[in-house]
Amino acid sequence: MSDQSIPNGAAAALLGETSRIKWSELARFFAAGKTLRLAPELDLVATAAALAEDNKAVVASLLEAGNLAPVSDHEASAWIKDDALVWAVVVAPWVLVQMRDA
């Protein structure tokens, strides 16, 4: 977890809903334009909390820096080809995904 201030309840709930999943299982969400990719060095749970809380300042900063973006066709194709596992958490209507080691 990062030092970002997020409520313990929200963080715990999102952490409990975060898991590794094969990218191929998320293909239908990608096809619907509902997947967002987070840079690997950032905190997935803290970012999910910012989305859930509609924290426009944090989300806008991540988008502007390119640290949060829709999954590109190139990324999706590579992940399918590699049968990649990604970390994912649902913050409706989005599925937030992150490619990182273990």
Secondary structure, DSSP 8 states (H G I E B T S, - for coil): --S----HHHHHHHHHT-EEEEGGGGHHHHHTT-EEEE-TTS-HHHHHHHHHTT-HHHHHHHHHHTSEEE--HHHHHHHHHTT-EEEEEEETTEEEEE----
